[in-house]
């Protein structure tokens, strides 16, 4: 059992955290994304990083509200979070959600909230390259074909392409790219508040289109870095009845599985 302190608990003891883990709505409430949250928390604990969460004081960043056109709700959520973060003197934030990452990093400064925000794939790469996170030789994925899906908010919007790929290379996996990747990567379909919308008219769902590209690589694992991408790619692979042959995992989960061998 991993015991993760809240910033409130640390403040009561006059202590500070090295970094705030922003869990996000999906990482808190979605059963599948919760596994990613636990995997990241386990990694941070094992490398000795002093981190904390906001717990019940964390509310949605407001990303879905802004994308859906509800600017008032976005600003209400954002200002509440900024007030909380500033009250604790937060300087550095890590999150496993690209939507939270983009909003905290690029949109909160306009409302007065400026922090160093890092996505968990970037942090994992830093921990590996600095030697704080040691990956065992061999491991569960040595020589296995893995394809990586660039999420929109980490890839094309924030230009983070190499850090997650360097993590996969550290696993001794055989990285096989989809025909549309990096700057030409295809959206999984759940950005822009699409997760909460009904399908629009068309003859093919975009997540099935993207999943077909992943299946074409012949990879047995699809690596993702986003809870929305996790849902959409998993559903797309199930739509092709390939869920027993191809698994979808977050990079943090792959590291845990690798070192468990």
C-alpha positions as CSV (number, residue, x, y, z in Angstrom):
1,X,0.0,0.0,0.0
2,X,1.4,3.4,-1.1
3,X,0.7,6.2,1.3
4,X,0.6,9.5,-0.6
5,X,0.4,12.7,1.6
6,X,-1.7,15.6,0.7
7,X,-0.3,19.1,0.6
8,X,-2.6,20.0,3.5
9,X,-1.1,17.2,5.6
10,X,2.4,18.3,4.8
11,X,1.6,21.9,5.5
12,X,0.3,20.9,8.9
13,X,3.7,19.5,9.7
14,X,5.5,22.5,8.1
15,X,6.9,20.3,5.3
16,X,7.0,20.8,1.5
17,X,6.9,18.4,-1.4
18,X,9.4,18.2,-4.2
19,X,6.6,18.0,-6.7
20,X,2.8,18.0,-6.8
21,X,1.2,15.1,-8.6
22,X,-1.8,16.5,-10.3
23,X,-4.0,13.4,-10.6
24,X,-6.8,14.8,-12.8
25,X,-10.4,13.7,-13.2
26,X,-9.7,10.6,-15.1
27,X,-6.8,9.5,-12.9
28,X,-9.0,9.9,-9.9
29,X,-12.4,8.5,-11.0
30,X,-11.9,6.3,-14.1
31,X,-11.1,2.7,-13.1
32,X,-8.6,2.2,-15.9
33,X,-6.9,5.5,-15.5
34,X,-6.6,4.9,-11.7
35,X,-4.1,2.0,-12.5
36,X,-1.9,4.6,-14.3
37,X,-2.1,6.9,-11.3
38,X,-1.0,4.0,-9.0
39,X,1.8,3.0,-11.4
40,X,3.2,6.6,-11.5
41,X,2.8,6.9,-7.7
42,X,4.7,3.6,-7.2
43,X,7.5,4.8,-9.5
44,X,7.9,8.1,-7.7
45,X,7.9,6.4,-4.3
46,X,10.5,3.8,-5.4
47,X,12.9,6.5,-6.7
48,X,12.5,8.4,-3.4
49,X,10.8,11.5,-4.8
50,X,9.0,13.5,-2.2
51,X,5.6,14.2,-3.8
52,X,2.1,15.0,-2.7
53,X,-1.4,15.4,-4.1
54,X,-4.1,17.9,-3.4
55,X,-6.7,15.2,-2.7
56,X,-10.2,16.7,-2.3
57,X,-8.9,20.2,-2.9
58,X,-8.1,19.3,-6.5
59,X,-10.9,20.2,-9.0
60,X,-11.0,19.8,-12.7
61,X,-8.6,22.1,-14.6
62,X,-11.5,23.3,-16.7
63,X,-10.1,22.0,-20.0
64,X,-13.3,20.1,-21.1
65,X,-15.4,23.2,-20.2
66,X,-13.3,25.5,-22.3
67,X,-13.1,23.2,-25.3
68,X,-16.9,22.8,-25.1
69,X,-17.3,26.6,-25.1
70,X,-18.2,27.2,-21.4
71,X,-15.5,29.9,-20.7
72,X,-17.2,30.9,-17.5
73,X,-17.0,27.4,-16.0
74,X,-13.3,27.1,-17.2
75,X,-12.3,30.4,-15.4
76,X,-14.2,29.5,-12.3
77,X,-12.4,26.1,-12.1
78,X,-9.0,27.6,-13.0
79,X,-9.2,30.4,-10.5
80,X,-10.2,28.1,-7.7
81,X,-7.2,25.8,-8.5
82,X,-4.8,28.7,-8.8
83,X,-5.9,30.0,-5.4
84,X,-5.3,26.6,-3.9
85,X,-1.9,26.1,-5.6
86,X,-0.6,29.5,-4.6
87,X,-1.8,29.0,-1.0
88,X,0.6,26.0,-0.8
89,X,3.4,27.7,-2.7
90,X,3.4,25.1,-5.4
91,X,6.2,25.5,-7.9
92,X,6.4,22.2,-9.8
93,X,3.6,19.9,-11.1
94,X,3.6,16.5,-12.8
95,X,0.5,15.1,-14.4
96,X,-0.3,11.9,-16.4
97,X,-3.0,13.7,-18.4
98,X,-1.9,15.8,-21.4
99,X,-5.1,17.8,-21.2
100,X,-4.3,18.8,-17.6
101,X,-0.6,19.4,-18.6
102,X,-1.5,21.8,-21.5
103,X,-4.1,23.7,-19.5
104,X,-1.9,24.1,-16.4
105,X,1.2,25.0,-18.4
106,X,-0.2,27.1,-21.2
107,X,-3.5,28.5,-20.1
108,X,-3.3,29.2,-16.4
109,X,-0.6,31.8,-16.7
110,X,-3.1,34.2,-18.3
111,X,-5.1,34.0,-15.1
112,X,-2.1,34.5,-12.8
113,X,-1.1,30.9,-12.2
114,X,2.5,30.2,-13.4
115,X,4.1,26.9,-12.5
116,X,6.7,24.5,-13.9
117,X,4.5,21.8,-15.4
118,X,5.9,18.5,-16.6
119,X,4.2,15.6,-18.2
120,X,4.9,12.2,-16.6
121,X,6.6,10.9,-19.8
122,X,9.1,13.7,-19.5
123,X,9.6,13.0,-15.8
124,X,10.1,9.3,-16.5
125,X,12.7,10.1,-19.2
126,X,14.5,12.4,-16.8
127,X,14.5,9.9,-14.0
128,X,15.9,7.2,-16.4
129,X,18.6,9.4,-17.9
130,X,19.7,10.7,-14.5
131,X,20.0,7.2,-13.1
132,X,17.4,7.7,-10.4
133,X,15.1,5.2,-12.1
134,X,17.0,2.0,-13.0
135,X,15.4,-0.4,-15.4
136,X,16.5,-4.1,-15.1
137,X,18.2,-5.8,-18.0
138,X,16.0,-7.9,-20.3
139,X,12.6,-7.4,-18.8
140,X,9.1,-8.3,-20.0
141,X,9.3,-6.3,-23.3
142,X,12.8,-7.1,-24.7
143,X,12.4,-7.5,-28.4
144,X,8.6,-7.1,-28.3
145,X,7.0,-4.9,-30.9
146,X,5.4,-1.8,-29.3
147,X,3.8,1.1,-31.2
148,X,3.4,4.5,-29.7
149,X,0.5,6.8,-30.1
150,X,1.3,10.5,-29.9
151,X,-1.5,12.3,-28.0
152,X,-2.4,15.6,-29.5
153,X,-1.7,17.7,-26.4
154,X,1.7,16.2,-25.8
155,X,2.7,15.9,-29.4
156,X,1.6,18.4,-32.0
157,X,0.5,21.1,-29.4
158,X,3.5,20.9,-27.1
159,X,6.1,19.3,-29.3
160,X,7.1,16.5,-27.0
161,X,8.0,13.5,-29.2
162,X,11.3,12.1,-28.0
163,X,10.9,11.8,-24.3
164,X,8.3,9.0,-24.4
165,X,10.2,7.2,-27.2
166,X,13.4,7.3,-25.2
167,X,11.4,5.6,-22.3
168,X,10.3,2.9,-24.7
169,X,13.9,2.4,-26.0
170,X,15.0,1.9,-22.4
171,X,12.7,-1.0,-22.2
172,X,14.7,-2.8,-24.9
173,X,11.4,-2.9,-26.9
174,X,11.2,-2.9,-30.7
175,X,9.5,0.4,-31.4
176,X,7.5,0.3,-34.6
177,X,5.9,3.6,-35.8
178,X,2.4,4.0,-37.2
179,X,2.2,5.6,-40.7
180,X,0.9,8.8,-39.1
181,X,3.1,9.7,-36.1
182,X,4.9,12.6,-34.5
183,X,4.0,15.9,-36.3
184,X,1.6,14.0,-38.5
185,X,0.0,12.0,-35.7
186,X,-3.7,11.3,-35.9
187,X,-6.0,12.3,-33.0
188,X,-7.7,9.4,-31.1
189,X,-10.9,11.3,-31.2
190,X,-11.5,12.3,-27.6
191,X,-9.9,15.7,-27.5
192,X,-11.9,19.0,-27.6
193,X,-14.5,17.7,-25.1
194,X,-15.4,15.0,-27.7
195,X,-15.4,12.4,-24.9
196,X,-18.8,13.7,-23.7
197,X,-20.4,14.1,-27.1
198,X,-22.6,11.8,-29.2
199,X,-21.1,10.6,-32.5
200,X,-21.4,12.9,-35.5
201,X,-22.6,11.6,-38.9
202,X,-20.0,9.5,-40.6
203,X,-19.1,6.0,-41.8
204,X,-16.2,5.3,-39.4
205,X,-15.2,6.3,-35.9
206,X,-11.9,8.1,-35.7
207,X,-10.7,5.9,-32.8
208,X,-11.2,2.8,-35.0
209,X,-9.3,4.5,-37.8
210,X,-6.4,5.2,-35.4
211,X,-6.6,1.7,-34.0
212,X,-6.5,0.2,-37.5
213,X,-3.2,2.0,-38.0
214,X,-1.8,0.6,-34.7
215,X,-2.9,-2.9,-35.7
216,X,-1.2,-2.5,-39.1
217,X,2.2,-2.2,-37.4
218,X,1.9,-5.8,-36.1
219,X,2.7,-4.6,-32.6
220,X,1.3,-6.5,-29.6
221,X,1.3,-3.4,-27.4
222,X,0.1,0.1,-28.0
223,X,1.8,2.6,-25.7
224,X,-0.2,5.7,-24.7
225,X,0.4,8.7,-22.4
226,X,-3.2,9.9,-21.9
227,X,-6.3,8.6,-20.2
228,X,-8.5,9.7,-23.1
229,X,-6.2,8.0,-25.6
230,X,-6.3,4.9,-23.4
231,X,-10.1,4.7,-23.6
232,X,-10.3,5.5,-27.3
233,X,-7.6,3.1,-28.4
234,X,-8.8,0.3,-26.2
235,X,-12.4,0.7,-27.6
236,X,-11.0,0.8,-31.1
237,X,-9.1,-2.4,-30.7
238,X,-12.1,-4.1,-29.1
239,X,-14.2,-3.0,-32.2
240,X,-11.8,-5.1,-34.3
241,X,-12.0,-8.0,-31.8
242,X,-8.3,-7.8,-31.2
243,X,-8.3,-7.2,-27.4
244,X,-6.9,-10.6,-26.7
245,X,-3.9,-10.0,-29.1
246,X,-3.1,-6.4,-28.6
247,X,-2.9,-4.6,-25.2
248,X,-3.0,-0.9,-24.5
249,X,-0.8,0.4,-21.7
250,X,0.5,3.7,-20.3
251,X,4.3,4.2,-20.2
252,X,4.3,4.2,-16.4
253,X,2.5,0.8,-16.4
254,X,5.1,-0.6,-18.9
255,X,7.9,0.4,-16.6
256,X,6.3,-1.3,-13.6
257,X,5.7,-4.5,-15.6
258,X,9.3,-4.3,-16.9
259,X,10.9,-4.1,-13.5
260,X,8.5,-6.8,-12.1
261,X,10.1,-9.5,-14.2
